Each structure stands twice: as structure tokens, then as C-alpha cells.
Amino acid sequence: MNARYDRVDSLFQKRFRRKEVTSESYFTSLIFYIHFNPQHHGLIQDFKDWPYSSYHSLLSQKQTNLERDTVLKWFGGKGPLKSFHKANADFRSIIPLIEEDEL
């Protein structure tokens, strides 16, 4: 389509943009944001029910390509990871850290 109509941009949606993670707080919030996003956008009632979430992989013992040990160490273990997600279940707490998300 781009070649045919002499276009150079994405056809159906804006391209995603990368944003450098510049602080520990931002990194921590991004992990929550990734897990909570399906709930925020109304795809499910509880983010823990999203079957495609890395949240489940982080808490399981199944083989994964994720850096599970790194993330769990970051939060201090599975218990603190669960507690962090439960305590931060209000998406508004991370809005200042997210750019161009359709709220």
C-alpha cells in the first residue's frame, strides 16, 4: 500500500514509540502497567484473569523466556510482587509515567 500510494508511514495505526526507562520508579510502574492494561481497557474485570499476561509466568514455576528471577528479585519475591500489584490496582497512580496512552 505504501509503495502503491507513495506513502511512508504506518497504514492502520500510529507506530509505537520507545521511551527510555530512566528511573527505578518508572521501571517498577511499567511492570504493573503492562499487567494492568487489559483491565484498564475493559477487556477483563481483573488483570489476574488475563490469560496472556506475564504476571502468571512470573508467579509460576513453568519454563519461560522472561527474566523471572530478575523481576522477582526486583520486587523482593513473589509475595511482594503480588502485594505491589494489589496495592497499585488504581491505574491513575501511574498516569504521569505513561505517554500517549488513550485513557
Secondary structure, DSSP 8 states (H G I E B T S, - for coil): -TTTTT--S-SSS---------SHHHHHHHHHHHHHHHHHTTS-SSGGG-TT-HHHHHHS-S--SS-HHHHHHHHTSHHHHHHHHHHT--GGGGGGG--S---
